[in-house]
Amino acid sequence: MLLVQLGTVGFTKTLTKIPEKYNDSIVGFVIAAIGIYILVSS
């Protein structure tokens, strides 16, 4: 969980050029993609 949070913080910092209203959606998508990857790979 900690690694996911650190990853999303770093990911959000790299996307500062994107308007703020999309930041939450992007972070949510990244978390969902990581979750799906973990489910598929196990």
HUUR-V325998 format. One record per helix or strand of 2 or more residues. SS is the DSSP state (h for helix, s for strand). FROM is the first residue (numbers start at 1). TO is the last residue. If there is no record, write none. Layout:
<<SS	FROM	TO> <SS	FROM	TO>>
This chain:
<<h	2	14> <h	20	41>>
